Structure formats: C-alpha cells, structure tokens
C-alpha cells in the first residue's frame, strides 16, 4: 500500500552530483608531449585525465567547471578551473605557483572537488616585489593576465608573466566571498603597497621669500644716504666770513625715486640695461642746407657791364 525509496534521499542526490577524487599532481614541465605547454604556467587552470570528464558529464554540475584543491597533509586549499582533459589516468598537472601555495611536491596527493563560486565584484592585490611599480599601466597588465584565470582565493600568491618576467601578487581580499569566480565579471581591482616598498623621503620645501613691498617714503629719510653733492661750505680769499655757514638741506622723502627691479633676473646672468628711449634727432647744417636748396635759383654774373644801345 505504501512504498518507500530509501536511496532517493535529497542528501544522497546532492552527494551524487558532487565530483570528488584524489590525484597525484605534477608540474606542467612533467607533461609528456611534443608541444610546449608553457601557457598553463601563465594561468590558474589545471589539466585532468579523460576519466574526470566522463564522470563530470554524468553529474548535474554547473558550468563553468570550478574545482577546490586541498592538500590534507598541510591543510592548504585553493581554487582553480580546468583547461584540458588530456592527462594520464590518476594524474593531474598544476602550475608551479599553485603547487607552491598548496605546499605540494612532485607526485603528492591532492583532493579535487567540484564547487560553485560567487561572481567577483572586488579584489585587492599586493605585489611581492617593488619591481611591479616599473610597469607603466599595472591594471591593464593584470587585467590581461587574469583572462587565463578562472577564480581567485584570498591568501594565494599568483604569478603573471609580463615582458619575459614573472611577477608574483598576493590576493589580499576578494568580495563577496573568500573564493570567487572571475569569468565574465565586472570586478574592481585595487593594489596594496608592494612588499618591501619604502616611500621616498620628502625633502623640505624652501618657502619663497615674499616680494618686497612698497615701503613708506617717510622711512627713507632715516636711511644713510652716503655722499650728498653741494653740501659743503665755501671760503673767501680775503679770509672774511660773511653770513652763516650753509647747513645741509634736508631731503624731501617725496623726491626719492626707487629703481625698477629686474623681474627677469637669473643667477649667473649679467644684463646690460640700455636706454630704450628714442634719441632726439639732431639737424646738422648740411641737412638744413639741403632742405633750403632750390635748383636753378641763382643769379648770373658778367665781367663786362651791359650798356644801352644808342
């Protein structure tokens, strides 16, 4: 009358849709084949055996395929994508930087599990060397390098190749979770100060001296003016002293004229200032004569006197 299906439990259906297995991991340099697979080292994807693809195709998993890698001996974990299914059975090939994060050696065991990650909205990186500051546009370089990655995990140290040089960056923070997917996402990227970076010492700025202000002309009279012409007294030939000795006439402060400073002065440069006023034109006698000369305006002279004819 009643029938029970003991094996159709929701928990068991969830476990059946989850991929989980162990592989012996090797670096990409150990991958046999004539083709150079250095492109695997530039990203965050691994190479798995064909049996994994057969098993994944039977499960109801979501795409893109993302996996969680765990080293149970060191309790280290990270996340990655898959590039190809061409590895030998029981073996998977990982980028060298990923094996360093998991503290794995060649031939070590790694647990591979399928996971679903949230799409990234923010990530923060810390370069592991100040040489990263030599890149002209680091955000563009990082954006181009992250195209070979499928996901990011907080705490990982990823490696990117630019201009035939390897740069390592630590993932300091990811949002909205500690492990996020970066496939087809709009993610804001920020950088922390590189490891070992020291800010340059700031030299104290020399404040410019304020421009000399126009002073009060009344204060000029108190200044020592030095030599003053025609301030002495005269002596008579007969020795008599007549009148009162003249006293120096006080200087009127309004008569003192200050010079115009040279605002274009430069240290080490001597400028000879010449009078730029036009000189008055002097008319010479020759010029006056030429101005009064009129051609054929003279009178003729004769040696004999002209007489009247009778």
Secondary structure, DSSP 8 states (H G I E B T S, - for coil): -----TT--HHHHHHHT--EEEEEEEEGGG--SSS--GGGGGSSEEEEEHHHHHHHHHS---SS-EEEEEETTTTEEEEEEEEEEEE-TTEEEE-HHHHHHTT--TTEEEEEEEE--EE--EEEEEESSGGGGGSS-HHHHHHHHGGG-SEEETT-EEEEEETTEEEEEEEEEEESSSEEE-SS---EEEEE--TT--------------------GGGGGGS-----TT-S----TT----S---------GGG-------TT--TT--------S-------HHHHHHHH--TT------SS------
